[in-house]
Amino acid sequence: MTTTINEYRAGLKVGERSEFLVIGDVIPGHEEELRQTLKRHMADPRTQQAVNQIGTLHEARFVLLDGGTRLMFASSFDGAWDEYIDDFATTDIGKNFDETWQHVQEYPGVKSPHIKEWFKERTVVAGNFVAAYPEPTVKQVLKALALQMAFQQVLDTPGAAEALQHPALKPLLDQAAD
Amino acid sequence: MTTQINTSLELGDIQAAALMPRPNPYAGAYVAVRIDDRQAGRELLRRLIPLLEPVSSFDPGRPVSLGVGLSFAGLEALNVPAESLATFPPEFQQGMAARADYIGDVGENAPENWEAPLGSKDVHLVVAALARDTSLMETLVRLAEEAVRDLPGISPIWQLDVHVPPDGREQFGFKDSISEPAVEGTGILGSNPHEAPLKAGEFVLGYEDENGDLPPIPQPEVLGRNGTYVAFRKLHQRVAAFRTYLRQNATGDASEEWLAAKFVGRWPSGAPLALAPDKDDPELGADPERNNAFMYGDDPRGLKCPVGAHARRMNARDAVITGEVRLHRMIRRGTNFGPSLPPGVLEDDGADRGLLFAFVGARLDRQFEFVQRQWVNDGKFIGAPAERDPLIGVQDGGQFTVPRRPIRRRLQGLPDFVVNRGGEYCFMPGLRALRWLADLDT
């Protein structure tokens, strides 16, 4: 049975973050090959690189449902997912997407002019969506972590306490005690 | 310690050793026994039962007191019916050694490195015997000898003599066993007046717990009711390594004692950093009315007591952490074993010294094992994933942060100061349950 949603509805949004969930019907007989593909992508370091390259994807999972007859993709993005799909199509992400979704019925391919419609028709909108930090984007989070690492490195350096006494650095000094 | 007996709990059936605070100082011994003959095992129980006191008639002035627990293998050795054995929780059935990976007893702490027979299926019955002083230990030894006389199917297979010195200090030199939870309905007052008494079901089977539930109780009810679980561990303490580490990492404005207090959360006298942040206060440490009367809510960043300090990890009180502190509280007993390392000595003399730790609670999984996994060997609950308990954690090169102004101090590559040499999970039945076990005719 094919479950489709003909009217496109955007996923729920908290802060900057949107949820995006798609369910498609696996082509009968393709379950095992699909499972192997997911496993291979999980183990492939290029997958992590691709996620970093996207820069707006917080996390995503592929889940085989109903005894392997349906494939669910559940993710959360900064902003809308569909505006960048042409950009992704030319990268490893597009390649991984094709390798995965080709096992789902009627998949047109990431470079198809119909790809957005195809996903939209299969979108299921969440009933509730929460995030611990809904405002910061992926890029902001990564930048904040880099800054935190640099700050901790400074604090581990002899002379840091004296250096942070400059009035201009007071906001940093306030964060330095723990 | 004041006690006001409340009759809603069957205090006449609960072993006093489970709930009652211990005398200080005291001497004692943990003895493990193997039961090769179930009839002899039941006879041993018959001889031990008259020596046990319930909470209701506990006399702190009594010169000696005993507590008795049985491992799952011990219940099997007594030939407890299979349908009853199956009602014990899986972690108890498996025993501490089988849970090693899960609770973080890995590397040097792994069961293959434990002291025999700990971790084997031979540890059946464990007696904890306490006396107010060393001379009374003779009475204990005599009691033990009488209990096993003419019982060829019973073999004492392990013994550890323990003691608490008059100053109550454990081997690293810190006053221990200060924090005690109050248990609702027992009249046992906890040591922190700011902590509401915990529901009895957190510590005794058959009563409502902090979730408003009755924890699962082994069947038949006569066996499970008024029982509790004990997890004991022989923790070897590397006193010389601890002192050496402090010596190497102390700096001009951070003395060895200051650094050690930040690890522990208390000064050597027992004075808590929360109340005495800058220096030891022996008067405070010695005052049972005050030395545990504090919370951490006014110190969210840990500037007085580090959020990762041992004592704060073991009971975060009102501090913001992941989860609910009250669902993971434990009755903790610590007793020294082995000689103390003379003050100032930095060379390891090879002696076997440390602390016999005993947990008492109604839930091995939600209390003891949770604490080992989340509060001892992890740091995510306090926002420090790279940190573990600086005293008793399995470090794996972990770090420890000492918050302070103007900037925090971060210690890297911590060594392990404590190694688990073995332990076991025991069920500590109520007195009726012990009689039921003694009267089995299977």
Boltz contact constraints between the chains, C-beta under 6 A:
constraints:
  - contact:
      token1: [A, 155]
      token2: [B, 407]
      max_distance: 6.0
  - contact:
      token1: [A, 160]
      token2: [B, 407]
      max_distance: 6.0
  - contact:
      token1: [A, 161]
      token2: [B, 406]
      max_distance: 6.0
  - contact:
      token1: [A, 161]
      token2: [B, 407]
      max_distance: 6.0
  - contact:
      token1: [A, 173]
      token2: [B, 406]
      max_distance: 6.0
  - contact:
      token1: [A, 176]
      token2: [B, 407]
      max_distance: 6.0
  - contact:
      token1: [A, 177]
      token2: [B, 403]
      max_distance: 6.0
  - contact:
      token1: [A, 177]
      token2: [B, 405]
      max_distance: 6.0
  - contact:
      token1: [A, 177]
      token2: [B, 408]
      max_distance: 6.0
  - contact:
      token1: [A, 178]
      token2: [B, 301]
      max_distance: 6.0
  - contact:
      token1: [A, 178]
      token2: [B, 302]
      max_distance: 6.0
  - contact:
      token1: [A, 178]
      token2: [B, 403]
      max_distance: 6.0
  - contact:
      token1: [A, 178]
      token2: [B, 408]
      max_distance: 6.0
